[in-house]
Amino acid sequence: MTHPPNEAFVDRRGSSPESNKGRRASDKRPQRRASDKKPFPLHLLTAMMLGTILFVLFVGAEKYHDYTTDLEQAQQAILDNPLKKSLIASDDGRTMSVLMAARHGDPQWFEKHRQFDNRQQKDLNHLRSMIGDTNLTGVGEQLQALYESSVKLDKEALAMIAAGKAGQAQELLEKQDYLNIKQQYSSQLSALDLVLVRKAEAAHQQKLVVSGIYLLVWVCFIVSLVLLWVKLYQSIKLWYVMRCEAEARAEYAQQQYNLLLNRQNALLNHIHDMAWIKDTDGRYIAVNEPFTKVLQRSPADLIGKTDFDIFPAFLAKKYQEEDRQVLESGDALMTETELYLPDKSTIQIFVTKTPFSDDSNQIVGTVGIGSSVNSLNEASP
């Protein structure tokens, strides 16, 4: 675990031992959770789902209303078809003209009969071209056959009238066969209406099925989006909670590290011998005043530096090997070594190096205390 030091024991949040003096340090782990921050809008997800359901219901109701309206309009248009009215009017006019000719023997009704006959024939041709469907072709053929049978009897009656046999012509027109043909003709027109209405219903039902399929596709698409949003929301929420927990752990670790560093620094300042603290990378993170005086450097010149930045390479290598041995074994090391001074001279020092651990017993560096061998000899009795 490496913590980059800053000048004069300044930690990452800018606090220094001086600024921490008089402040009570708490060892209690911070209880910050994801709920301490602004939560994700779960109500927004619920609103989106309800909005989706309402949207689907609205679109479905609108489509069904359009379907029923179009169907009613199509049915009414069939019932109000002017072609049917024209067929009925021309057939009634043709029948009336031949009956009037038989009763009064007036030749002018012959011309009226011909006009109504031409009109009816034209309407039947128009009807057959409009039907254009095998399901309705039979109805058109039956109408044509009934029309031809009726016209045949009309022509026989007109021939009798021309021959002065108006009574016989009237009897022919009053026979049951002629009346049956007229009744069947009207029935076929009504049947044509029913078939056309059913055809319109089938066409609109097909349109309704197609609209339902489109609506179902839209529903599946929207539901997929909602499910995707739910999955995305869950993933983001999980990431959010994990990030908050990681931040809380990092903040707690930093607080504990700063607390431990401040304690160690306070201890260093009460040691009369040379003392220092290094991190696991061998960088100086704290030094006391005797050590800076011996090296004739300020704390800012030492903090963040390694032994290679301060001492000769061969000596720095030896120091770091000793540090690595302490870090790997977790045991203290006592040794006698040389210390190069700024004036190129050397002194012999007795060094004690111990591991530096945090509250979780994780080794985060080494603590070194060095005493001059000469001083120790002088202090010996």
C-alpha positions as a LaTeX table, in Angstrom:
\begin{tabular}{lrrr}
\hline
Residue & $x$ (\AA) & $y$ (\AA) & $z$ (\AA) \\
\hline
Met1 & 0.00 & 0.00 & 0.00 \\
Thr2 & 1.67 & 3.16 & $-1.20$ \\
His3 & 0.75 & 6.66 & $-0.07$ \\
Pro4 & 2.55 & 9.46 & $-1.91$ \\
Pro5 & 3.82 & 11.95 & 0.67 \\
Asn6 & 3.73 & 15.67 & 0.45 \\
Glu7 & 5.84 & 18.45 & 1.81 \\
Ala8 & 6.07 & 18.82 & 5.61 \\
Phe9 & 3.92 & 15.77 & 6.26 \\
Val10 & 0.94 & 17.18 & 4.36 \\
Asp11 & $-1.60$ & 14.48 & 3.65 \\
Arg12 & $-3.77$ & 14.17 & 0.51 \\
Arg13 & $-6.53$ & 16.39 & 1.88 \\
Gly14 & $-4.10$ & 19.18 & 2.69 \\
Ser15 & $-4.06$ & 18.71 & 6.47 \\
Ser16 & $-0.77$ & 18.81 & 8.30 \\
Pro17 & 0.31 & 17.69 & 11.75 \\
Glu18 & 0.23 & 21.30 & 12.87 \\
Ser19 & $-3.33$ & 21.74 & 11.69 \\
Asn20 & $-4.30$ & 18.48 & 13.35 \\
Lys21 & $-2.98$ & 19.50 & 16.77 \\
Gly22 & $-5.77$ & 19.84 & 19.28 \\
Arg23 & $-8.21$ & 17.99 & 17.06 \\
Arg24 & $-9.62$ & 14.76 & 18.45 \\
Ala25 & $-9.17$ & 11.90 & 16.00 \\
Ser26 & $-11.97$ & 9.34 & 15.82 \\
Asp27 & $-11.31$ & 5.69 & 15.02 \\
Lys28 & $-14.94$ & 5.05 & 14.18 \\
Arg29 & $-15.48$ & 3.82 & 10.64 \\
Pro30 & $-17.56$ & 6.27 & 8.55 \\
Gln31 & $-21.08$ & 5.11 & 7.94 \\
Arg32 & $-21.65$ & 6.78 & 4.60 \\
Arg33 & $-23.82$ & 4.71 & 2.30 \\
Ala34 & $-25.38$ & 5.13 & $-1.11$ \\
Ser35 & $-28.53$ & 6.34 & 0.60 \\
Asp36 & $-26.58$ & 9.30 & 2.02 \\
Lys37 & $-26.44$ & 10.73 & $-1.48$ \\
Lys38 & $-29.25$ & 11.54 & $-3.84$ \\
Pro39 & $-30.93$ & 8.22 & $-4.72$ \\
Phe40 & $-31.87$ & 7.16 & $-8.20$ \\
Pro41 & $-35.44$ & 8.11 & $-9.16$ \\
Leu42 & $-37.32$ & 4.83 & $-8.70$ \\
His43 & $-40.59$ & 6.74 & $-8.95$ \\
Leu44 & $-39.54$ & 7.81 & $-12.45$ \\
Leu45 & $-39.28$ & 4.16 & $-13.50$ \\
Thr46 & $-42.74$ & 3.47 & $-12.09$ \\
Ala47 & $-44.14$ & 6.50 & $-13.91$ \\
Met48 & $-42.59$ & 5.28 & $-17.16$ \\
Met49 & $-44.17$ & 1.83 & $-16.80$ \\
Leu50 & $-47.60$ & 3.30 & $-15.97$ \\
Gly51 & $-47.22$ & 5.72 & $-18.86$ \\
Thr52 & $-46.41$ & 2.82 & $-21.18$ \\
Ile53 & $-49.51$ & 0.90 & $-20.09$ \\
Leu54 & $-51.71$ & 3.97 & $-20.51$ \\
Phe55 & $-50.17$ & 4.66 & $-23.92$ \\
Val56 & $-50.89$ & 1.11 & $-25.09$ \\
Leu57 & $-54.48$ & 1.28 & $-23.82$ \\
Phe58 & $-55.00$ & 4.67 & $-25.46$ \\
Val59 & $-53.60$ & 3.55 & $-28.81$ \\
Gly60 & $-55.64$ & 0.33 & $-28.69$ \\
Ala61 & $-58.86$ & 2.19 & $-27.88$ \\
Glu62 & $-58.16$ & 4.72 & $-30.62$ \\
Lys63 & $-57.50$ & 1.99 & $-33.19$ \\
Tyr64 & $-60.68$ & 0.15 & $-32.21$ \\
His65 & $-62.70$ & 3.34 & $-32.42$ \\
Asp66 & $-61.29$ & 4.04 & $-35.88$ \\
Tyr67 & $-62.13$ & 0.48 & $-36.92$ \\
Thr68 & $-65.76$ & 0.67 & $-35.79$ \\
Thr69 & $-66.19$ & 4.12 & $-37.33$ \\
Asp70 & $-64.75$ & 3.07 & $-40.69$ \\
Leu71 & $-66.86$ & $-0.08$ & $-40.69$ \\
Glu72 & $-70.05$ & 1.85 & $-39.99$ \\
Gln73 & $-69.23$ & 4.33 & $-42.73$ \\
Ala74 & $-68.49$ & 1.51 & $-45.20$ \\
Gln75 & $-71.75$ & $-0.26$ & $-44.33$ \\
Gln76 & $-73.74$ & 2.94 & $-44.69$ \\
Ala77 & $-72.04$ & 3.72 & $-48.01$ \\
Ile78 & $-73.05$ & 0.27 & $-49.30$ \\
Leu79 & $-76.63$ & 0.70 & $-48.17$ \\
Asp80 & $-76.76$ & 4.20 & $-49.67$ \\
Asn81 & $-75.10$ & 3.11 & $-52.92$ \\
Pro82 & $-76.64$ & 5.20 & $-55.74$ \\
Leu83 & $-76.04$ & 2.35 & $-58.19$ \\
Lys84 & $-78.48$ & 0.13 & $-56.31$ \\
Lys85 & $-81.07$ & 2.90 & $-56.27$ \\
Ser86 & $-80.56$ & 3.40 & $-59.99$ \\
Leu87 & $-81.02$ & $-0.33$ & $-60.68$ \\
Ile88 & $-84.25$ & $-0.38$ & $-58.70$ \\
Ala89 & $-85.53$ & 2.82 & $-60.33$ \\
Ser90 & $-84.69$ & 1.66 & $-63.89$ \\
Asp91 & $-86.30$ & $-1.77$ & $-63.31$ \\
Asp92 & $-89.44$ & $-0.19$ & $-61.85$ \\
Gly93 & $-89.56$ & 2.33 & $-64.70$ \\
Arg94 & $-89.20$ & $-0.40$ & $-67.32$ \\
Thr95 & $-91.96$ & $-2.48$ & $-65.69$ \\
Met96 & $-94.25$ & 0.56 & $-65.34$ \\
Ser97 & $-93.78$ & 1.59 & $-68.99$ \\
Val98 & $-94.73$ & $-1.85$ & $-70.36$ \\
Leu99 & $-97.75$ & $-2.04$ & $-68.02$ \\
Met100 & $-98.94$ & 1.44 & $-69.14$ \\
Ala101 & $-98.43$ & 0.44 & $-72.78$ \\
Ala102 & $-100.57$ & $-2.69$ & $-72.24$ \\
Arg103 & $-103.35$ & $-0.76$ & $-70.55$ \\
His104 & $-103.55$ & 2.25 & $-72.86$ \\
Gly105 & $-101.97$ & 0.95 & $-76.05$ \\
Asp106 & $-100.02$ & 4.15 & $-76.36$ \\
Pro107 & $-96.80$ & 3.72 & $-78.47$ \\
Gln108 & $-94.99$ & 6.46 & $-76.54$ \\
Trp109 & $-94.50$ & 4.00 & $-73.66$ \\
Phe110 & $-92.47$ & 1.88 & $-76.04$ \\
Glu111 & $-89.83$ & 4.62 & $-76.14$ \\
Lys112 & $-89.89$ & 5.06 & $-72.37$ \\
His113 & $-89.45$ & 1.30 & $-71.98$ \\
Arg114 & $-86.42$ & 1.38 & $-74.27$ \\
Gln115 & $-84.86$ & 4.26 & $-72.28$ \\
Phe116 & $-85.31$ & 2.50 & $-68.94$ \\
Asp117 & $-84.00$ & $-0.74$ & $-70.44$ \\
Asn118 & $-80.82$ & 0.94 & $-71.71$ \\
Arg119 & $-80.28$ & 2.59 & $-68.36$ \\
Gln120 & $-80.74$ & $-0.69$ & $-66.48$ \\
Gln121 & $-78.37$ & $-2.53$ & $-68.80$ \\
Lys122 & $-75.73$ & 0.15 & $-68.30$ \\
Asp123 & $-76.13$ & $-0.07$ & $-64.51$ \\
Leu124 & $-75.76$ & $-3.86$ & $-64.58$ \\
Asn125 & $-72.56$ & $-3.59$ & $-66.63$ \\
His126 & $-71.24$ & $-1.06$ & $-64.15$ \\
Leu127 & $-72.18$ & $-3.38$ & $-61.29$ \\
Arg128 & $-70.32$ & $-6.35$ & $-62.81$ \\
Ser129 & $-67.19$ & $-4.25$ & $-63.39$ \\
Met130 & $-67.37$ & $-2.92$ & $-59.84$ \\
Ile131 & $-67.78$ & $-6.33$ & $-58.20$ \\
Gly132 & $-64.60$ & $-7.86$ & $-59.62$ \\
Asp133 & $-64.64$ & $-10.62$ & $-56.98$ \\
Thr134 & $-65.31$ & $-14.32$ & $-57.50$ \\
Asn135 & $-67.37$ & $-14.37$ & $-54.30$ \\
Leu136 & $-69.75$ & $-11.79$ & $-55.78$ \\
Thr137 & $-69.68$ & $-12.86$ & $-59.42$ \\
Gly138 & $-72.55$ & $-15.32$ & $-58.87$ \\
Val139 & $-74.78$ & $-12.56$ & $-57.53$ \\
Gly140 & $-74.07$ & $-10.38$ & $-60.58$ \\
Glu141 & $-74.74$ & $-13.27$ & $-62.96$ \\
Gln142 & $-78.05$ & $-14.05$ & $-61.27$ \\
Leu143 & $-79.10$ & $-10.42$ & $-61.56$ \\
Gln144 & $-78.16$ & $-10.43$ & $-65.22$ \\
Ala145 & $-80.12$ & $-13.66$ & $-65.82$ \\
Leu146 & $-83.22$ & $-12.32$ & $-64.06$ \\
Tyr147 & $-82.92$ & $-9.09$ & $-66.02$ \\
Glu148 & $-82.75$ & $-10.96$ & $-69.30$ \\
Ser149 & $-85.77$ & $-13.12$ & $-68.40$ \\
Ser150 & $-87.75$ & $-10.05$ & $-67.45$ \\
Val151 & $-86.78$ & $-8.20$ & $-70.65$ \\
Lys152 & $-87.78$ & $-11.25$ & $-72.71$ \\
Leu153 & $-91.29$ & $-11.19$ & $-71.24$ \\
Asp154 & $-91.44$ & $-7.41$ & $-71.74$ \\
Lys155 & $-90.62$ & $-7.79$ & $-75.41$ \\
Glu156 & $-93.30$ & $-10.49$ & $-75.83$ \\
Ala157 & $-95.82$ & $-8.18$ & $-74.22$ \\
Leu158 & $-94.75$ & $-5.25$ & $-76.40$ \\
Ala159 & $-95.08$ & $-7.44$ & $-79.50$ \\
Met160 & $-98.62$ & $-8.38$ & $-78.47$ \\
Ile161 & $-99.45$ & $-4.74$ & $-77.89$ \\
Ala162 & $-98.10$ & $-3.83$ & $-81.33$ \\
Ala163 & $-100.30$ & $-6.59$ & $-82.80$ \\
Gly164 & $-103.37$ & $-5.15$ & $-81.10$ \\
Lys165 & $-103.46$ & $-7.81$ & $-78.38$ \\
Ala166 & $-103.15$ & $-5.51$ & $-75.41$ \\
Gly167 & $-105.40$ & $-7.73$ & $-73.26$ \\
Gln168 & $-103.20$ & $-10.77$ & $-73.77$ \\
Ala169 & $-100.12$ & $-8.64$ & $-73.06$ \\
Gln170 & $-101.64$ & $-7.47$ & $-69.80$ \\
Glu171 & $-102.48$ & $-11.05$ & $-68.82$ \\
Leu172 & $-98.84$ & $-12.04$ & $-69.53$ \\
Leu173 & $-97.52$ & $-9.27$ & $-67.35$ \\
Glu174 & $-99.87$ & $-10.30$ & $-64.53$ \\
Lys175 & $-98.81$ & $-13.94$ & $-64.52$ \\
Gln176 & $-97.04$ & $-15.38$ & $-61.49$ \\
Asp177 & $-93.89$ & $-16.12$ & $-63.45$ \\
Tyr178 & $-93.37$ & $-12.48$ & $-64.30$ \\
Leu179 & $-94.06$ & $-11.40$ & $-60.72$ \\
Asn180 & $-91.66$ & $-14.05$ & $-59.36$ \\
Ile181 & $-88.92$ & $-12.76$ & $-61.64$ \\
Lys182 & $-89.41$ & $-9.22$ & $-60.34$ \\
Gln183 & $-89.43$ & $-10.44$ & $-56.72$ \\
Gln184 & $-86.26$ & $-12.50$ & $-57.22$ \\
Tyr185 & $-84.59$ & $-9.50$ & $-58.83$ \\
Ser186 & $-85.29$ & $-7.37$ & $-55.73$ \\
Ser187 & $-84.14$ & $-10.18$ & $-53.44$ \\
Gln188 & $-80.86$ & $-10.49$ & $-55.32$ \\
Leu189 & $-80.25$ & $-6.76$ & $-54.92$ \\
Ser190 & $-80.79$ & $-7.12$ & $-51.16$ \\
Ala191 & $-78.48$ & $-10.15$ & $-51.13$ \\
Leu192 & $-75.89$ & $-8.08$ & $-52.94$ \\
Asp193 & $-76.04$ & $-5.54$ & $-50.15$ \\
Leu194 & $-75.51$ & $-8.26$ & $-47.53$ \\
Val195 & $-72.56$ & $-9.74$ & $-49.41$ \\
Leu196 & $-70.95$ & $-6.34$ & $-49.88$ \\
Val197 & $-71.41$ & $-5.57$ & $-46.16$ \\
Arg198 & $-69.77$ & $-8.88$ & $-45.23$ \\
Lys199 & $-66.96$ & $-8.16$ & $-47.65$ \\
Ala200 & $-66.41$ & $-4.75$ & $-46.03$ \\
Glu201 & $-66.47$ & $-6.36$ & $-42.59$ \\
Ala202 & $-63.86$ & $-8.92$ & $-43.67$ \\
Ala203 & $-61.65$ & $-6.19$ & $-45.13$ \\
His204 & $-61.90$ & $-4.14$ & $-41.95$ \\
Gln205 & $-61.26$ & $-7.18$ & $-39.79$ \\
Gln206 & $-58.12$ & $-7.80$ & $-41.79$ \\
Lys207 & $-57.11$ & $-4.21$ & $-41.23$ \\
Leu208 & $-57.86$ & $-4.64$ & $-37.52$ \\
Val209 & $-55.64$ & $-7.74$ & $-37.38$ \\
Val210 & $-52.82$ & $-5.88$ & $-39.11$ \\
Ser211 & $-53.26$ & $-2.94$ & $-36.73$ \\
Gly212 & $-53.27$ & $-5.36$ & $-33.80$ \\
Ile213 & $-50.03$ & $-6.91$ & $-35.02$ \\
Tyr214 & $-48.44$ & $-3.48$ & $-35.34$ \\
Leu215 & $-49.72$ & $-2.57$ & $-31.87$ \\
Leu216 & $-48.36$ & $-5.83$ & $-30.46$ \\
Val217 & $-44.98$ & $-5.11$ & $-32.03$ \\
Trp218 & $-45.02$ & $-1.66$ & $-30.47$ \\
Val219 & $-46.00$ & $-3.11$ & $-27.10$ \\
Cys220 & $-43.16$ & $-5.65$ & $-27.28$ \\
Phe221 & $-40.76$ & $-2.90$ & $-28.28$ \\
Ile222 & $-41.84$ & $-0.61$ & $-25.44$ \\
Val223 & $-41.83$ & $-3.47$ & $-22.91$ \\
Ser224 & $-38.33$ & $-4.38$ & $-24.10$ \\
Leu225 & $-37.26$ & $-0.78$ & $-23.56$ \\
Val226 & $-38.79$ & $-0.80$ & $-20.08$ \\
Leu227 & $-37.06$ & $-4.09$ & $-19.22$ \\
Leu228 & $-33.81$ & $-2.74$ & $-20.62$ \\
Trp229 & $-34.24$ & 0.38 & $-18.49$ \\
Val230 & $-34.92$ & $-1.80$ & $-15.42$ \\
Lys231 & $-31.76$ & $-3.82$ & $-16.10$ \\
Leu232 & $-29.78$ & $-0.68$ & $-16.74$ \\
Tyr233 & $-31.18$ & 0.91 & $-13.60$ \\
Gln234 & $-30.22$ & $-2.13$ & $-11.52$ \\
Ser235 & $-26.71$ & $-2.15$ & $-12.99$ \\
Ile236 & $-26.25$ & 1.57 & $-12.41$ \\
Lys237 & $-27.61$ & 1.28 & $-8.88$ \\
Leu238 & $-25.26$ & $-1.63$ & $-8.12$ \\
Trp239 & $-22.32$ & 0.33 & $-9.53$ \\
Tyr240 & $-23.42$ & 3.40 & $-7.58$ \\
Val241 & $-23.63$ & 1.49 & $-4.28$ \\
Met242 & $-20.28$ & $-0.22$ & $-4.88$ \\
Arg243 & $-18.66$ & 3.11 & $-5.72$ \\
Cys244 & $-20.03$ & 4.72 & $-2.56$ \\
Glu245 & $-18.82$ & 1.81 & $-0.47$ \\
Ala246 & $-15.41$ & 1.95 & $-2.14$ \\
Glu247 & $-15.24$ & 5.70 & $-1.50$ \\
Ala248 & $-16.20$ & 5.14 & 2.13 \\
Arg249 & $-13.55$ & 2.46 & 2.53 \\
Ala250 & $-10.93$ & 4.61 & 0.81 \\
Glu251 & $-11.86$ & 7.60 & 2.98 \\
Tyr252 & $-11.72$ & 5.48 & 6.10 \\
Ala253 & $-8.34$ & 4.00 & 5.08 \\
Gln254 & $-7.00$ & 7.47 & 4.33 \\
Gln255 & $-8.22$ & 8.75 & 7.69 \\
Gln256 & $-6.62$ & 5.83 & 9.50 \\
Tyr257 & $-3.41$ & 6.26 & 7.54 \\
Asn258 & $-3.25$ & 9.99 & 8.28 \\
Leu259 & $-4.02$ & 9.30 & 11.94 \\
Leu260 & $-1.30$ & 6.69 & 12.13 \\
Leu261 & 1.14 & 8.92 & 10.28 \\
Asn262 & 0.41 & 11.82 & 12.62 \\
Arg263 & 0.99 & 9.60 & 15.63 \\
Gln264 & 4.25 & 8.31 & 14.23 \\
Asn265 & 5.33 & 11.82 & 13.33 \\
Ala266 & 4.58 & 12.97 & 16.85 \\
Leu267 & 6.71 & 10.13 & 18.15 \\
Leu268 & 9.52 & 11.02 & 15.75 \\
Asn269 & 9.65 & 14.57 & 17.07 \\
His270 & 10.19 & 13.22 & 20.59 \\
Ile271 & 13.13 & 11.02 & 19.58 \\
His272 & 16.53 & 12.64 & 20.08 \\
Asp273 & 18.26 & 10.29 & 17.62 \\
Met274 & 17.82 & 10.35 & 13.88 \\
Ala275 & 14.46 & 8.88 & 12.88 \\
Trp276 & 12.48 & 8.52 & 9.66 \\
Ile277 & 9.51 & 6.71 & 8.12 \\
Lys278 & 9.44 & 5.26 & 4.62 \\
Asp279 & 6.56 & 3.81 & 2.61 \\
Thr280 & 6.67 & 0.45 & 0.86 \\
Asp281 & 8.33 & 2.03 & $-2.18$ \\
Gly282 & 11.21 & 3.31 & $-0.08$ \\
Arg283 & 10.20 & 6.97 & $-0.19$ \\
Tyr284 & 10.58 & 9.12 & 2.88 \\
Ile285 & 7.20 & 10.22 & 4.21 \\
Ala286 & 8.31 & 11.61 & 7.57 \\
Val287 & 11.64 & 12.70 & 9.12 \\
Asn288 & 12.55 & 14.27 & 12.45 \\
Glu289 & 14.72 & 17.28 & 13.12 \\
Pro290 & 17.95 & 15.43 & 14.14 \\
Phe291 & 17.92 & 13.54 & 10.85 \\
Thr292 & 17.51 & 16.74 & 8.79 \\
Lys293 & 20.30 & 18.44 & 10.74 \\
Val294 & 22.76 & 15.60 & 10.10 \\
Leu295 & 22.00 & 15.64 & 6.38 \\
Gln296 & 21.83 & 19.44 & 6.39 \\
Arg297 & 18.58 & 19.40 & 4.42 \\
Ser298 & 15.09 & 20.66 & 5.02 \\
Pro299 & 12.14 & 18.25 & 5.36 \\
Ala300 & 10.88 & 19.39 & 1.95 \\
Asp301 & 14.14 & 18.18 & 0.38 \\
Leu302 & 13.69 & 14.70 & 1.86 \\
Ile303 & 9.94 & 14.04 & 1.76 \\
Gly304 & 9.06 & 12.02 & $-1.33$ \\
Lys305 & 12.69 & 11.16 & $-2.12$ \\
Thr306 & 14.29 & 7.72 & $-2.07$ \\
Asp307 & 17.74 & 6.72 & $-0.83$ \\
Phe308 & 19.01 & 6.88 & $-4.41$ \\
Asp309 & 18.13 & 10.60 & $-4.48$ \\
Ile310 & 20.10 & 11.29 & $-1.29$ \\
Phe311 & 22.96 & 8.82 & $-0.89$ \\
Pro312 & 25.46 & 7.12 & $-3.22$ \\
Ala313 & 24.06 & 4.27 & $-5.27$ \\
Phe314 & 25.89 & 1.45 & $-3.52$ \\
Leu315 & 24.77 & 2.72 & $-0.11$ \\
Ala316 & 21.20 & 3.40 & $-1.27$ \\
Lys317 & 21.00 & $-0.13$ & $-2.66$ \\
Lys318 & 22.11 & $-1.52$ & 0.72 \\
Tyr319 & 19.51 & 0.60 & 2.56 \\
Gln320 & 16.69 & $-0.56$ & 0.29 \\
Glu321 & 17.68 & $-4.21$ & 0.59 \\
Glu322 & 17.43 & $-3.85$ & 4.36 \\
Asp323 & 14.04 & $-2.17$ & 4.01 \\
Arg324 & 12.79 & $-4.95$ & 1.74 \\
Gln325 & 13.97 & $-7.56$ & 4.27 \\
Val326 & 11.97 & $-5.84$ & 7.01 \\
Leu327 & 8.87 & $-5.54$ & 4.81 \\
Glu328 & 8.97 & $-9.19$ & 3.77 \\
Ser329 & 9.78 & $-10.70$ & 7.16 \\
Gly330 & 7.81 & $-8.31$ & 9.34 \\
Asp331 & 10.63 & $-8.44$ & 11.90 \\
Ala332 & 12.89 & $-5.72$ & 13.22 \\
Leu333 & 16.41 & $-5.39$ & 11.86 \\
Met334 & 19.41 & $-3.98$ & 13.73 \\
Thr335 & 22.59 & $-3.25$ & 11.83 \\
Glu336 & 25.61 & $-0.99$ & 11.80 \\
Thr337 & 26.24 & 0.98 & 8.64 \\
Glu338 & 27.84 & 4.08 & 7.19 \\
Leu339 & 26.08 & 7.39 & 6.66 \\
Tyr340 & 27.44 & 9.82 & 4.08 \\
Leu341 & 27.34 & 13.45 & 5.10 \\
Pro342 & 27.06 & 16.46 & 2.78 \\
Asp343 & 30.76 & 17.29 & 3.28 \\
Lys344 & 31.72 & 13.87 & 1.80 \\
Ser345 & 32.65 & 12.53 & 5.20 \\
Thr346 & 31.09 & 9.41 & 6.74 \\
Ile347 & 30.00 & 8.37 & 10.18 \\
Gln348 & 29.17 & 4.98 & 11.58 \\
Ile349 & 25.62 & 4.65 & 12.84 \\
Phe350 & 23.71 & 1.90 & 14.57 \\
Val351 & 20.29 & 1.53 & 12.83 \\
Thr352 & 17.14 & $-0.18$ & 14.03 \\
Lys353 & 14.46 & $-0.75$ & 11.38 \\
Thr354 & 10.97 & $-2.02$ & 12.20 \\
Pro355 & 7.84 & $-2.54$ & 10.10 \\
Phe356 & 5.21 & 0.20 & 10.13 \\
Ser357 & 1.61 & $-1.19$ & 10.19 \\
Asp358 & $-1.85$ & 0.34 & 10.07 \\
Asp359 & $-4.82$ & $-0.56$ & 12.28 \\
Ser360 & $-5.57$ & $-3.62$ & 10.17 \\
Asn361 & $-2.03$ & $-4.93$ & 10.72 \\
Gln362 & $-1.20$ & $-4.26$ & 7.08 \\
Ile363 & 2.47 & $-3.26$ & 6.69 \\
Val364 & 2.56 & 0.14 & 4.99 \\
Gly365 & 6.19 & 1.09 & 5.48 \\
Thr366 & 9.24 & 1.03 & 7.74 \\
Val367 & 10.40 & 3.09 & 10.68 \\
Gly368 & 14.14 & 3.68 & 11.13 \\
Ile369 & 16.10 & 5.03 & 14.11 \\
Gly370 & 19.79 & 5.73 & 13.76 \\
Ser371 & 22.31 & 6.54 & 16.49 \\
Ser372 & 25.94 & 7.49 & 16.02 \\
Val373 & 28.24 & 4.70 & 17.11 \\
Asn374 & 30.58 & 7.27 & 18.63 \\
Ser375 & 27.73 & 8.70 & 20.67 \\
Leu376 & 26.79 & 5.26 & 21.89 \\
Asn377 & 30.41 & 4.55 & 22.83 \\
Glu378 & 30.68 & 7.80 & 24.69 \\
Ala379 & 27.45 & 7.04 & 26.54 \\
Ser380 & 28.75 & 3.58 & 27.55 \\
Pro381 & 30.30 & 3.38 & 31.10 \\
\hline
\end{tabular}
